[in-house]
Amino acid sequence: MIVKEVTNILEELAPLAQAEDFDNVGLLVGNSSQKVTGILVTLDTLENVIDEAIAHNCNLVISFHPIIFSGLKKITGSSYVERVVIKAIQNNIAIYSMHTALDNSSKGVNAKICETLELVNTQILMPQKGSIKKLTTYVPKDDANKLKNALFNAGAGNIGNYSNCSFTVDGTGSYKGGENSKPVKGESGKLHFEEETQINVTFSSSNQPKILQALFQNHPYEEVAYEVFSLENKNQNIGMGMLGELVKPMNESDFLSFVKQKMNVSVIKHSQLLGREVKKVAVLGGSGAFAISAAKSNGADVFITSDLKYHQFYEAENEMVIADIGHYESEQFTKNLLVDYLTEKIPNFAIRLSDSNTNPIKYL
């Protein structure tokens, strides 16, 4: 396999188009056409991780966090970022980052936390805005079903638990081909009227290239009339954080002890315990202070995240318990998720889970 073939598989799980605007995801170092000798999956790409890749003949590192986040104006080896990039290039090692593309995936970082904590009835905590689009096109009535099915097969028309969703209207279209036209229906230079069907389907913005490819390949006209709109609807299948429920409620102290055990955490910082049972739990791996209000408004009894500041614990306001389990700790099982996913997709390929603990924070 080449690098691009592997990253295409990863982008089925977490399309880069669903990453946050501030992020830096995708292939950060290396050549997409390079043949892959082995894959090393890690949370962070540090020098010792590159050394590990070299030792195990892995020339593709799949990393959750991007080693290059903001622009590099020089690469002299004066920082850990520059040293990683230099060593990777010297050893022909490609580095690919997923970060918020995987954060926003319904099968990504937060789904893994929910699985680890044995939560059920899960859903996205903060559905992403602006990621649903609508396609409108016009096709001869006899070709409408063929085109609709092609669009459905490309991923259009999926709404929640429903597929093959569309809206059609029959009407009459008109056109007159110019001197160099070759109309499928009618003749050049003559006004033509055709009984047509207007097809409307919605789709995820990350899937737009596939949808348009299906449109152009299956539409019979020489010139395809179509419109694409961005909708205000929130995408319930893409977004930050997740909500879930415990199969059996626990008291707060028992639940936090359960979290420590399941998430392999030695310390949890938390807001005031409220003496209530825990049933509904909100989770957001990494820095999640921005989701406190969303967790409260969705009725979470506990919100699990990391990187909270002193005053942000006050925002619990005796409505829920906020628990900070640590940034690395909240995301540590992400690399296991990726190894499992890639092993299922390419079972006969060398995929290695990094042994390196890249947590920069230590505890006494």
C-alpha positions, 0 to 999 in steps of 0.5 A: 500500500501507499500512504494515500491508500491508508489515509483514504481508509482513515478518512472514511472514519474521520473525514478531514472536512469535519475538522475544526477550522483552527486545526492542522490535520492530514498529511503533515510530513512526507509523500502521499505516494510513498510505499508503506512498510509499516504503520505506527499509531500514537497519540503524539509524535515525539522524537522517541516515537520516531525512534520507535518507528525506525526500530520497527521499520514503520515509515508511516506514523498515524498521530492523533495530535498534530506535531505541526500546529502553527506555521514553521518559519524555520527548521533548525532543530531548536525546538522539539517540533523542529527536531521531530520534523527533521528526523522524520524527513531524514528517515523518510517517515510520513506523519499523518494527524487526525485530531479534531476530525476524529474528535467530531466523528461519531465513532471517534475519541468520545465514542471510545470514552463512552465505550470504556465507561460502558455508557449506552444510548449515546448521542453527540453532545454538540452537533456540528453546524454548517456541515449539512448541504442540499443538492437540487438538480433537474433530470429527464423523468425517465432517468430520475430513479437511476440518478437518485439511486446513484446519489444514494449509493454515494452517501446522499439522503442519509438523515439520522437513522434513515437512508434514501431520503429525497424530495422530487417534483415533476415539471417542464424544463426548457433549453436551446442548445448553441452552435457547438452543443450536442443535446441528448434530448432535442436539437441544437439551435431549437428551443426544446421542452422536456418533462423533468424531475427536480431531485432534492437530497441532503448530504454531509459536506465532507461527502460533497466530492463523491456526491458531485462525482455521482451526479456528473457520471449518472446525469444524461445531459451534456450540461448539468444544472444543479445547485448546492446549498449550505443548511442551518440544520445541525448534523446529529452524527458529527460534533464535539463530545458525547452523551450517554447513560449508565446501565445502572445509576451510581452515587457520585463517589462510586462513579468517580472511582469507577472512572478512575479505574476504567480510565486508568487515572490516578487523580480526578479534579472535580467540582462540589459533589451534590449527593445525587445519583449519576445516570446521564454522563457527558464526555469530551476528550481533551480541553472541553471547558467550552462544552460545560453549558452544553452538558448542563443544558442536556441534563448531564449529571457528570461532565468528564473532560480536562484542562479546566481552569480554577473558575470554570469549576464554578460553572457547574453551579450545583447543576452537575459535577464537573470532573477533570481527568487530565488531557492525556488520560481522556484521550489515551485510548484513541490510539487503540481505537485507530489500531483496531480500526486499521486492523479490521480494514487492512488485516494483513498489514503491519500495524503497531500500537506505540509503546511510548507514553507521551504524557508530558504531565507527571504526578507525585 
